[in-house]
Amino acid sequence: MTTMTQTRKAAAAAGLLALAALLPLAVTEPSQQNFLILILMGAQLGVAWNIVGGYAGQVSLGHAVFYGIGAYASTMLLLTLGLSPWIGAPVGGLVAVLFALAMGWPCFRLKGHYFAMATIAVAEIVQVLVTNSDLLEGAVGLTLPMDRGGLGWLIFLSKLPYYYVALGLLVLTVLASWAIERSHIGYYFRAIKDEPEAARALGVSLTRYKLIALSVSAFLTALGGSFYAQKEMFIDPGSVLATSVSIKIALIAILGGVGRLLGPVLGAVILITIEEYSRTLFGSTGSGTDMIIYATMIILVAVFSPSGVLGLLGDLRRHLPGGGRTAAEPGKMEARP
């Protein structure tokens, strides 16, 4: 990649970040600010899932288990020890990493859809255990205290601080993904995804690097779960451990474009917008409409654009006049950037 291209991308990224930082100042309605927060939260989870599902090619449909671990760990540390979520969130992330290592070691012996099914089974088992746990209040759920407001406790009277915390979490996740993408670990991930046997022949430990991908993804997903708990001030197994949560996380990345840095961000904008507007349109009479939308999107993406919306936009751009590469002259190899 040329220096000019890198400069343009850096400038574009800085412009998008500045726009995101100024956007809530123009959107003052609390419900609209909450809508923007939901997009940021979905984008952060999609980028985190993309590390293992996009770069390493290990399709996990049980990421709700890491999301729930982050939510429950930070909440329990707050309720029992009075620890700030700024401490509880990374602790929950470390617990999620330990669980990811314990889960991934046997599950990575499976391939393809068998691995995906195993992740669903693990998440379902954890949801049942938490639902029947007296320590975690079972199906009743946990409610956070409202007497600890301010930045130190992530409990605010307005939506604006939540927006900037969610934006910071998304930026952190994107930067971590970007660093992995440009490192040798990212190359190993892509090799494992595209040519696992060739990667093994070259001395790449498939299990080790799959576990690294899952661990990083689990840690970042747990941070998202912790933020959800602080924002909503209530969690239960149905809100943070349900299979629908796992499907939504995966679909955000798949819809936008797996294996692409900002694909999940675009996927979150599209999916959350459709989800929220369908909920507004149908109300309580449209229960389950979001799942119908998810299923329809999965079918459409799989059939018409496996590379996601970003891939589709790239194909359209190449078909526009002057948008594609010029054909190489006969007898000459095409120059690649």
Secondary structure as UniProt FT lines:
FT   HELIX           3..26
FT   HELIX           30..50
FT   HELIX           51..55
FT   HELIX           64..81
FT   HELIX           85..107
FT   TURN            108..109
FT   HELIX           113..131
FT   TURN            134..137
FT   HELIX           138..140
FT   STRAND          142..143
FT   TURN            151..154
FT   HELIX           160..182
FT   HELIX           184..194
FT   HELIX           196..201
FT   TURN            202..203
FT   HELIX           206..232
FT   STRAND          234..235
FT   HELIX           237..240
FT   HELIX           243..256
FT   TURN            258..259
FT   TURN            261..262
FT   HELIX           263..282
FT   HELIX           283..286
FT   TURN            287..288
FT   HELIX           289..304
FT   TURN            306..307
FT   HELIX           308..319
FT   TURN            321..323
FT   TURN            330..331
//
